[in-house]
Amino acid sequence: MPGKHQQFQDPEVGCCGKYFLFGFNIVFWFSVFLGLIFFLELAAGILAFVFKDWIRDQLNLFINNNVKAYRDDLDLQNLIDFAQEYWSCCGARGPNDWNLNIYFNCTDLNPSRERCGVPFSCCVRDPAEDVLNTQCGYDIRLKLELEQQGSIYTKGCVGQFEKWLQDNLIVVAGVLVGIALLQIFGLCLAQNL
């Protein structure tokens, strides 16, 4: 029986073997962790494809919630303006989604000057103009839809985002495959360690 200050050593492992087994356990669990992350990402991609209608509805809800808070947060406002200009869209499903915002709401009780309008990021920009007209969307939703089409984007951002994904499917798929290959490469390196 070992004494109080003596350490028991397994004759099979030895002192250097303990460090090898300890390192093996770390590498093994690291590999398991990387593999788990990879398969969770793969499952998320498959589920996103299967439940694309639900994801579309969640994206619509997300954009509409952000439309409601458009003037409350400057960063959020800049994000929405960027998305609407980049994808040439207005609102989640169309310009009338801006009725959700208290400043752009088209009711008679709304005292805002932006009533029945849309933000400037919904406006179709004239390439000949050097200065951005930030008031181009004022009262635009009082006009008929055919009259609106020359001044603002009438398509919603959800549909435009889906169209962008389809147009850039090869690039998006290439990026996702590249990330997956990097993860698999890291997994193989961890196993070889």
C-alpha positions in Angstrom: 0.0 0.0 0.0 1.5 3.3 -1.0 2.4 5.8 1.7 1.0 9.2 2.2 3.5 11.0 -0.1 4.0 8.2 -2.5 2.3 8.2 -5.9 0.9 5.1 -7.4 2.1 4.4 -11.0 0.4 2.0 -13.3 3.1 -0.3 -14.6 1.3 -0.5 -18.0 1.2 3.2 -18.6 4.3 4.7 -16.9 4.9 8.4 -16.3 5.1 9.4 -20.0 2.1 7.4 -20.9 -0.1 9.4 -18.6 0.7 12.6 -20.6 0.1 10.7 -23.9 -3.3 9.5 -22.6 -4.2 12.9 -21.3 -3.3 14.5 -24.7 -5.2 11.7 -26.6 -8.4 12.5 -24.6 -8.2 16.2 -25.4 -7.7 15.5 -29.1 -10.5 12.9 -29.1 -13.0 15.3 -27.4 -11.9 18.2 -29.6 -12.5 16.0 -32.7 -15.9 15.0 -31.3 -16.8 18.6 -30.7 -15.8 19.6 -34.3 -17.7 16.7 -35.7 -20.8 17.6 -33.7 -20.6 21.3 -34.9 -20.3 20.1 -38.5 -23.3 17.7 -38.3 -25.4 20.4 -36.6 -24.6 22.8 -39.4 -25.4 20.1 -42.0 -28.7 19.4 -40.2 -29.5 23.1 -40.0 -29.0 23.4 -43.8 -31.2 20.4 -44.5 -33.9 21.8 -42.2 -33.7 25.2 -43.8 -34.3 23.6 -47.2 -37.2 21.5 -45.9 -38.9 24.3 -43.9 -38.2 27.2 -46.3 -41.8 28.5 -46.0 -41.4 28.8 -42.3 -38.1 30.6 -42.7 -39.7 32.9 -45.2 -42.5 33.7 -42.6 -39.9 34.3 -39.9 -37.9 36.6 -42.2 -41.1 38.5 -43.0 -41.8 38.8 -39.3 -38.2 39.9 -38.5 -38.3 42.6 -41.2 -41.7 43.9 -40.1 -40.6 44.1 -36.4 -37.6 46.1 -37.6 -39.8 48.3 -39.7 -41.8 49.1 -36.5 -38.7 50.2 -34.7 -37.1 52.0 -37.7 -36.7 55.5 -36.1 -35.9 54.1 -32.6 -32.3 52.8 -33.3 -29.9 54.5 -35.8 -28.0 51.3 -36.4 -31.2 49.4 -37.2 -32.3 52.3 -39.5 -28.9 52.1 -41.4 -29.3 48.4 -41.7 -32.8 48.6 -43.2 -31.7 51.4 -45.5 -28.8 49.4 -46.7 -30.9 46.3 -47.3 -33.6 48.2 -49.2 -31.1 50.0 -51.4 -29.0 46.9 -52.0 -31.9 44.6 -52.9 -34.0 47.4 -54.5 -37.0 46.7 -52.3 -39.3 48.4 -49.8 -40.7 46.7 -46.7 -41.0 43.0 -46.1 -43.7 42.3 -48.8 -44.1 45.8 -50.2 -44.3 49.5 -49.4 -47.6 49.2 -47.4 -45.6 47.4 -44.7 -44.5 50.8 -43.6 -48.0 51.3 -42.1 -46.6 49.4 -39.2 -44.3 52.3 -38.3 -45.9 55.1 -36.3 -44.1 57.8 -38.4 -45.1 56.4 -41.8 -48.6 55.1 -40.8 -51.2 56.3 -43.3 -54.0 57.2 -40.9 -55.6 60.6 -40.5 -54.6 60.8 -36.8 -50.9 60.6 -37.7 -49.4 64.2 -37.4 -46.0 63.2 -38.9 -44.8 64.8 -42.1 -43.7 61.3 -43.2 -47.3 60.1 -43.1 -48.2 57.8 -46.1 -44.6 57.8 -47.1 -41.6 55.5 -47.2 -38.0 56.1 -46.2 -35.6 57.5 -48.8 -34.0 54.0 -49.2 -37.2 52.8 -51.0 -36.8 55.5 -53.7 -35.6 54.6 -57.2 -32.4 56.7 -57.5 -31.9 58.8 -60.6 -28.3 58.3 -61.7 -28.2 61.9 -63.0 -28.8 63.3 -59.4 -25.7 63.9 -57.4 -27.5 64.8 -54.2 -29.7 62.3 -52.4 -33.3 63.4 -52.1 -34.2 62.2 -48.6 -37.8 63.4 -49.0 -38.6 61.5 -52.2 -40.9 59.1 -50.4 -43.1 61.6 -48.8 -46.9 61.0 -49.5 -46.0 58.4 -52.2 -48.4 55.8 -50.9 -51.3 58.2 -51.5 -50.8 57.6 -55.2 -51.9 54.5 -57.2 -49.5 51.6 -57.5 -48.7 52.3 -61.2 -47.7 55.9 -60.3 -45.6 54.6 -57.4 -43.5 52.3 -59.6 -41.5 55.1 -61.2 -40.6 56.6 -57.9 -40.2 53.8 -55.4 -39.4 50.1 -55.3 -42.7 48.2 -55.0 -41.3 44.7 -54.4 -40.8 43.4 -50.9 -37.4 42.6 -49.4 -38.3 39.0 -48.7 -39.0 38.2 -52.3 -35.9 40.2 -53.5 -33.7 38.3 -51.0 -35.0 35.0 -52.3 -34.3 36.2 -55.8 -30.8 37.3 -54.8 -30.1 33.8 -53.3 -31.3 32.1 -56.5 -29.2 34.3 -58.7 -26.1 33.8 -56.5 -26.7 30.2 -55.6 -23.3 29.0 -56.9 -21.4 31.6 -54.9 -23.5 30.9 -51.7 -23.1 27.1 -52.1 -19.4 27.6 -52.8 -18.9 29.5 -49.6 -20.8 27.0 -47.6 -18.9 24.1 -49.1 -15.6 25.9 -48.5 -16.5 26.4 -44.8 -17.5 22.7 -44.6 -14.2 21.6 -46.2 -12.2 23.8 -43.7 -14.1 22.1 -40.8 -13.4 18.6 -42.2 -9.7 19.5 -42.7 -9.6 20.7 -39.0 -11.2 17.5 -37.9 -8.6 15.4 -39.9 -5.7 17.4 -38.4 -7.1 17.0 -34.9 -7.3 13.2 -35.4 -3.8 13.1 -36.8 -2.4 15.0 -33.8 
